[in-house]
Amino acid sequence: MPGLGVGHLQRPGRGDLHIGINVEIPRKLDDRSRELLEELSAVRGEESARPEKAGVLLSSTSFAKPSQASDRNTSMTLPVFIAPEAAALRGCALGDSYTLDGDEGFHAATVRRMDVGQMLDVVDGDGLRVRGSVSERTKKSLTLRVEEIIHEAPPSVRLVLVQALSTGGRDEMAIEMATEVGVDVVIPWQANRSEVRWKGEKAAKGMRKWESTLRSATKQSRRAFIPRLEDACTSQRLAQWIGEETASGAWVIVCHESTRAPLSILLRELRAAAEKSLPTTDEASGEAVPGTCLPPRISVIVGPEGGVDPDELSLFEAAGARVCLLGATVLRASTAGPVALSLISDAIGRW
């Protein structure tokens, strides 16, 4: 840009301003990044093509439509979409036509480009899964023929993640992975050492982001249940909640590096309880009777990047929480919860 650079030292005037632009094209995209780019392309009215080797999205005037062959004989799980209105989905019967519209319909038809003959699942977020084949497609909706209706039972032991608010989006990463692992309830926690503070509109915005993260992760992991998002709580309210939970027979575990008691001790207890909780046969009726040795809920509390402070830890222990060491290494706020929930899921027989 002529004359817009640094001023000359020995004479009047300015030099030229040179601007360098580096354009970096990502060579590898995860599923979520690819999905967002495709959605942006669809909103702008562009077509997108996916070269097999390049691993990037390119704008193109032609697009190869998905195969119209049915997915019935494939071993892959079907894509999942969340019903805009749960009541309409719950009213479906076999052979009915169901229209997926709204944001989910637009995403399915225009972004994912689901086409006639393809199979997909629509869930209500509370255990109902309706499976159908696409019979009609518009730019903003899909019409399905209902071919299967599945009512999934909720888990006998509910898993809860109490996740402290953290910087850098690590709290959102944690609840995303926890959803994929199978968490049932998520509670945002305003810890003493949380640098992020939810107040007023910021709190509402934070809750919306967490809710959106849970919904996206539910679809990604092909779940029929969306984890329930509770209101954010303070440390004092959390201590009160811990007392209520433990009084009802639930377990509350705090992951903290200050203790020498490893999580493996608690996992052994859970495995033993899981074996005793296996269904038995009633001698009189011959019917299966479920065992009840496992706790009804298991909660994992994860602090922020700065950790749980000593006052909070004492407060939680006094309320009945069990403090344990997750491992020999210190995990970040984004990974501690999902790792603990994975180990617990294995111990109680979910996996």
ZAMARGU-4260 file (C-alpha; in steps of 0.2 Angstrom, whole numbers, plus 5000, padded with zeros to 4 digits):
<rodrens>
0) 5000/5000/5000 | 5010/5015/4994 | 5014/5029/5006 | 5006/5020/5021 | 5022/5012/5029
5) 5034/5019/5042 | 5040/5037/5040 | 5057/5040/5032 | 5071/5045/5045 | 5081/5057/5034
10) 5068/5064/5023 | 5049/5068/5023 | 5036/5055/5018 | 5032/5037/5022 | 5037/5021/5014
15) 5026/5008/5007 | 5016/4996/5018 | 5018/4978/5014 | 5005/4965/5020 | 5008/4947/5020
20) 4993/4935/5021 | 4996/4916/5025 | 4982/4905/5021 | 4982/4888/5030 | 4971/4875/5023
25) 4968/4861/5036 | 4972/4844/5029 | 4963/4834/5043 | 4946/4838/5050 | 4937/4830/5064
30) 4918/4826/5062 | 4912/4841/5071 | 4923/4853/5061 | 4918/4845/5045 | 4900/4847/5050
35) 4901/4865/5054 | 4910/4869/5037 | 4897/4860/5028 | 4883/4869/5037 | 4891/4886/5033
40) 4892/4880/5015 | 4874/4876/5014 | 4869/4892/5022 | 4879/4902/5009 | 4871/4892/4995
45) 4887/4884/4990 | 4890/4866/4986 | 4904/4856/4994 | 4914/4842/4988 | 4925/4830/4998
50) 4940/4824/4990 | 4945/4807/4997 | 4963/4811/4999 | 4964/4829/5002 | 4954/4829/5018
55) 4947/4846/5015 | 4931/4854/5009 | 4931/4862/4992 | 4918/4874/4985 | 4911/4866/4969
60) 4897/4868/4957 | 4894/4850/4956 | 4891/4838/4971 | 4890/4819/4971 | 4874/4815/4980
65) 4874/4801/4993 | 4869/4784/4986 | 4851/4781/4986 | 4853/4763/4990 | 4846/4759/5007
70) 4857/4758/5022 | 4848/4742/5029 | 4862/4730/5025 | 4876/4740/5032 | 4884/4737/5049
75) 4886/4756/5053 | 4876/4765/5065 | 4862/4776/5058 | 4863/4795/5059 | 4853/4802/5074
80) 4843/4818/5074 | 4833/4825/5088 | 4814/4828/5086 | 4810/4847/5086 | 4793/4842/5095
85) 4794/4826/5106 | 4775/4825/5107 | 4774/4823/5088 | 4787/4809/5088 | 4779/4800/5102
90) 4763/4799/5093 | 4770/4789/5078 | 4765/4771/5074 | 4773/4759/5062 | 4770/4763/5044
95) 4766/4782/5048 | 4774/4796/5039 | 4784/4808/5050 | 4791/4825/5045 | 4808/4830/5052
100) 4808/4849/5050 | 4815/4865/5059 | 4834/4866/5062 | 4836/4847/5063 | 4826/4845/5046
105) 4837/4858/5038 | 4853/4850/5044 | 4847/4833/5039 | 4842/4838/5021 | 4854/4852/5017
110) 4869/4849/5027 | 4870/4830/5029 | 4861/4828/5012 | 4851/4813/5017 | 4841/4807/5002
115) 4826/4796/4997 | 4829/4778/5003 | 4842/4781/5016 | 4838/4776/5034 | 4840/4787/5050
120) 4835/4788/5068 | 4825/4802/5076 | 4825/4802/5095 | 4815/4812/5108 | 4830/4814/5120
125) 4821/4803/5133 | 4823/4785/5127 | 4812/4785/5111 | 4820/4780/5095 | 4810/4780/5079
130) 4819/4772/5064 | 4813/4776/5046 | 4818/4778/5028 | 4817/4794/5019 | 4802/4795/5007
135) 4803/4813/5003 | 4816/4827/5004 | 4814/4846/5002 | 4828/4859/5006 | 4822/4861/5024
140) 4814/4845/5029 | 4813/4826/5027 | 4798/4815/5027 | 4801/4797/5034 | 4791/4781/5034
145) 4792/4774/5051 | 4799/4756/5051 | 4804/4753/5069 | 4800/4761/5086 | 4812/4757/5100
150) 4809/4762/5118 | 4826/4761/5127 | 4826/4759/5146 | 4835/4771/5157 | 4851/4764/5165
155) 4848/4757/5182 | 4863/4767/5189 | 4863/4785/5184 | 4880/4794/5181 | 4882/4812/5186
160) 4896/4824/5181 | 4898/4839/5192 | 4910/4850/5181 | 4918/4866/5187 | 4918/4881/5175
165) 4935/4882/5167 | 4944/4893/5155 | 4948/4889/5137 | 4932/4879/5134 | 4939/4864/5144
170) 4923/4863/5153 | 4913/4861/5137 | 4926/4848/5131 | 4923/4838/5147 | 4904/4837/5145
175) 4905/4833/5127 | 4916/4818/5130 | 4906/4813/5146 | 4890/4813/5135 | 4899/4801/5123
180) 4904/4790/5137 | 4886/4790/5144 | 4884/4803/5157 | 4865/4805/5162 | 4866/4822/5172
185) 4878/4837/5171 | 4879/4850/5184 | 4889/4866/5181 | 4899/4871/5197 | 4905/4889/5201
190) 4921/4883/5211 | 4931/4895/5221 | 4945/4894/5209 | 4935/4895/5193 | 4942/4910/5183
195) 4926/4909/5173 | 4911/4918/5182 | 4893/4915/5177 | 4882/4930/5181 | 4867/4938/5173
200) 4866/4936/5154 | 4883/4927/5154 | 4876/4913/5165 | 4861/4911/5153 | 4873/4911/5138
205) 4884/4898/5146 | 4869/4887/5150 | 4864/4888/5131 | 4881/4884/5125 | 4882/4869/5137
210) 4865/4863/5132 | 4870/4864/5113 | 4886/4854/5117 | 4876/4841/5125 | 4863/4840/5111
215) 4877/4839/5098 | 4887/4826/5107 | 4871/4816/5109 | 4869/4815/5091 | 4887/4811/5088
220) 4886/4796/5100 | 4870/4790/5093 | 4861/4791/5110 | 4842/4791/5113 | 4844/4800/5129
225) 4850/4818/5131 | 4859/4821/5147 | 4849/4832/5159 | 4858/4849/5162 | 4855/4856/5180
230) 4856/4874/5186 | 4874/4880/5190 | 4878/4879/5209 | 4890/4886/5221 | 4901/4876/5232
235) 4889/4879/5247 | 4875/4873/5237 | 4885/4858/5231 | 4889/4853/5248 | 4871/4853/5253
240) 4867/4842/5237 | 4881/4830/5242 | 4873/4827/5259 | 4856/4824/5251 | 4863/4812/5238
245) 4873/4802/5251 | 4859/4801/5263 | 4849/4793/5249 | 4862/4779/5246 | 4871/4788/5231
250) 4889/4789/5229 | 4898/4806/5227 | 4917/4805/5222 | 4929/4820/5221 | 4944/4817/5211
255) 4959/4826/5219 | 4978/4824/5219 | 4980/4827/5238 | 4974/4810/5243 | 4983/4793/5242
260) 4967/4783/5240 | 4966/4777/5222 | 4950/4776/5212 | 4954/4758/5210 | 4948/4754/5227
265) 4931/4761/5224 | 4931/4752/5207 | 4933/4736/5216 | 4919/4739/5227 | 4908/4744/5212
270) 4913/4728/5203 | 4908/4717/5218 | 4892/4726/5220 | 4888/4724/5201 | 4891/4705/5203
275) 4878/4704/5217 | 4866/4715/5207 | 4865/4703/5193 | 4847/4697/5190 | 4841/4681/5200
280) 4827/4670/5197 | 4812/4670/5209 | 4809/4652/5214 | 4790/4654/5215 | 4786/4664/5199
285) 4802/4659/5189 | 4803/4677/5184 | 4820/4687/5184 | 4822/4698/5199 | 4835/4712/5197
290) 4848/4715/5211 | 4849/4731/5220 | 4867/4731/5227 | 4873/4745/5217 | 4870/4763/5222
295) 4856/4772/5212 | 4868/4786/5207 | 4886/4789/5206 | 4892/4807/5204 | 4910/4813/5200
300) 4916/4830/5205 | 4929/4838/5194 | 4937/4855/5199 | 4944/4869/5188 | 4961/4870/5181
305) 4967/4877/5198 | 4960/4862/5207 | 4948/4860/5222 | 4953/4872/5236 | 4956/4864/5253
310) 4941/4873/5261 | 4929/4865/5247 | 4937/4848/5249 | 4934/4848/5268 | 4916/4854/5265
315) 4913/4840/5253 | 4921/4827/5264 | 4911/4832/5278 | 4895/4831/5268 | 4899/4813/5263
320) 4909/4813/5247 | 4923/4801/5244 | 4940/4808/5239 | 4950/4798/5227 | 4966/4799/5217
325) 4962/4796/5198 | 4979/4791/5193 | 4998/4794/5195 | 4997/4808/5183 | 4987/4825/5184
330) 4973/4826/5171 | 4966/4842/5165 | 4949/4848/5169 | 4943/4843/5151 | 4948/4824/5153
335) 4947/4820/5172 | 4928/4818/5172 | 4927/4807/5156 | 4941/4796/5161 | 4933/4793/5179
340) 4916/4790/5171 | 4923/4777/5158 | 4931/4767/5172 | 4915/4768/5183 | 4905/4762/5168
345) 4916/4747/5165 | 4915/4743/5184 | 4896/4743/5185 | 4894/4733/5169 | 4888/4747/5157
350) 4902/4743/5145
</rodrens>
